[in-house]
Amino acid sequence: MRIILLSFLLLNLISCKYLQPVDDDQGDVIANVGEAKLYKKDLAKLLPKNIEKEDSTLLATKAINSWAKQELFYQNAKLNLSEEQEGINKLVEKYKQDLLINKYKEALIDKNLDTVITHQDIEKFYQENKNIFKLNEKLIRFRFLQTNKDLSDLKNVISLFKSDSIHNLDSLHNKELEFKAYHLQDSVWVKFNDVAKRIKPFNKINFKKLKPNKTIKIENDADLYLFKIFEIRNRNEIAPQDYVKPTIKQMILHDRKLKEQKNIEKTLLNDAIKNGKFQIYE
């Protein structure tokens, strides 16, 4: 009933912007629920910026009602849960303590953490933890392009495609606008099933009889498809290092954070004992 009455009063008193405010030491008061006050500056934060004039009344009313309901529930809860209040206060204090401790730890860790990860760091971690990088799906490293069979310099394109020369591959990249589709980043590992779904002629390749680095031609009435398969890794095989490199970096950083946290905790405790701040009585 109190909320309904409050809503009725607001609808009658609110202007095209806000309620006519009441002066207070902290600013203009828009509404109050008991001793709790909603200030004009706080109401402004609850409303969207650049709202239309005709929408301001409705949005302001909704915002004020929402604030009022929150306060009413909070005040009623304090009155009716008095026996449990001590337990709630302890939980709040524990949460506050944990939050402050974690923020302080994070600040110390960020200040001291070595975030530079070298190729040697990645190689060492990969070699020492290979078994955790088993694949759960098939990967492939390949080169591909689709082009019109009537392309004027088709023979040259095929020749460039077959070549393993970096210069020729760069020349092929320069012709990308002439191709209907392509994947020329042959050092990048991709999911086998994704390729099969995206490039339909890929499914016509006989992988059992496939020779390494051999160029495969598949064509239809209009287009020529060129494939060059460099390497395949099957499910349950060890993932290539380049493929898991981002994961390795995250894991190295995580390990360093844990070690840094232990060092901080150990130093904090030792310093407190040394300075007499922390004492254990027999």
Rosetta blueprint (number, residue, H / E / L):
1 M L
2 R H
3 I H
4 I H
5 L H
6 L H
7 S H
8 F H
9 L H
10 L H
11 L H
12 N H
13 L H
14 I E
15 S L
16 C L
17 K L
18 Y L
19 L E
20 Q L
21 P L
22 V E
23 D L
24 D L
25 D L
26 Q L
27 G L
28 D L
29 V E
30 I E
31 A E
32 N E
33 V E
34 G L
35 E L
36 A E
37 K E
38 L E
39 Y E
40 K H
41 K H
42 D H
43 L H
44 A H
45 K H
46 L H
47 L L
48 P L
49 K L
50 N L
51 I L
52 E L
53 K H
54 E H
55 D H
56 S H
57 T H
58 L H
59 L H
60 A H
61 T H
62 K H
63 A H
64 I H
65 N H
66 S H
67 W H
68 A H
69 K H
70 Q H
71 E H
72 L H
73 F H
74 Y H
75 Q H
76 N H
77 A H
78 K H
79 L H
80 N H
81 L L
82 S H
83 E H
84 E H
85 Q H
86 E H
87 G H
88 I H
89 N H
90 K H
91 L H
92 V H
93 E H
94 K H
95 Y H
96 K H
97 Q H
98 D H
99 L H
100 L H
101 I H
102 N H
103 K H
104 Y H
105 K H
106 E H
107 A H
108 L H
109 I H
110 D H
111 K H
112 N H
113 L L
114 D L
115 T L
116 V L
117 I L
118 T L
119 H H
120 Q H
121 D H
122 I H
123 E H
124 K H
125 F H
126 Y H
127 Q H
128 E H
129 N L
130 K H
131 N H
132 I H
133 F H
134 K E
135 L L
136 N L
137 E L
138 K L
139 L E
140 I E
141 R E
142 F E
143 R E
144 F E
145 L E
146 Q E
147 T E
148 N E
149 K L
150 D L
151 L L
152 S L
153 D L
154 L H
155 K H
156 N H
157 V H
158 I H
159 S H
160 L H
161 F H
162 K H
163 S L
164 D L
165 S L
166 I H
167 H H
168 N H
169 L H
170 D H
171 S H
172 L H
173 H H
174 N L
175 K L
176 E H
177 L H
178 E H
179 F L
180 K L
181 A E
182 Y E
183 H E
184 L L
185 Q L
186 D L
187 S L
188 V L
189 W L
190 V E
191 K E
192 F H
193 N H
194 D H
195 V H
196 A H
197 K H
198 R H
199 I L
200 K H
201 P H
202 F H
203 N H
204 K H
205 I L
206 N L
207 F H
208 K H
209 K H
210 L L
211 K L
212 P L
213 N L
214 K L
215 T E
216 I E
217 K E
218 I E
219 E E
220 N L
221 D L
222 A L
223 D E
224 L E
225 Y E
226 L E
227 F E
228 K E
229 I E
230 F E
231 E E
232 I E
233 R E
234 N L
235 R L
236 N L
237 E L
238 I E
239 A L
240 P L
241 Q H
242 D H
243 Y H
244 V H
245 K H
246 P H
247 T H
248 I H
249 K H
250 Q H
251 M H
252 I H
253 L H
254 H H
255 D H
256 R H
257 K H
258 L H
259 K H
260 E H
261 Q H
262 K H
263 N H
264 I H
265 E H
266 K H
267 T H
268 L H
269 L H
270 N H
271 D H
272 A H
273 I H
274 K H
275 N L
276 G L
277 K L
278 F L
279 Q L
280 I L
281 Y L
282 E L
